[in-house]
Amino acid sequence: MHTHLRVRMGWSIPFFHYLYGYVWCSHVFMFELHFLKLESEALSLLL
């Protein structure tokens, strides 16, 4: 029972780590896109 639980934990931790990394990267990517959009709008106003 104990070893089975440890195996399950060993499987779930990398999965959650990957999921968290994916969510974090997607948020950073969306922020970058938003920032680039604002920057291009500001540049178009200047030009």
N, C-alpha and C positions, 0 to 999 in steps of 0.2 A: 504493500500500500504506500509506504513512505517513498520508495524508489519510483513508483508510478507517478506520485505527486511531483517529485523532483523532475522527472522527465517532462511532465506537462508544463511545469514552470520554465524549464529550459527551452521549450518550444514557444511558449507564449511571450516571453520577454523580448526575444529578437523581433517577433511579429509586431508587438506594440512599439518597439523602438523604431522599426521601419515605418510604421503607420504615423508615428509622431513626427519623424523626419520628413515624411511625404507631406503631411499637413503644414509643417513649418516652412518647407521649401515652396509650397504652393502659395502660402500667404506672402512670403518674401517676393515671389515672382509677381503676384498680383499688385503688391505695393510698388515694385519697380515699374511695372507697366503703367500704373496710375501716375507715378511721378514723371515718367517719360512723356505721357500724354499732356500733363500740365506744362512740362518744360517746352514741348513743341508748340503748345498753344501760346505760351508767353513769347516764344521766338517769333511766331507768326504775327503777334501783335506789334512787336518791335519792328519787324520788317514790313 
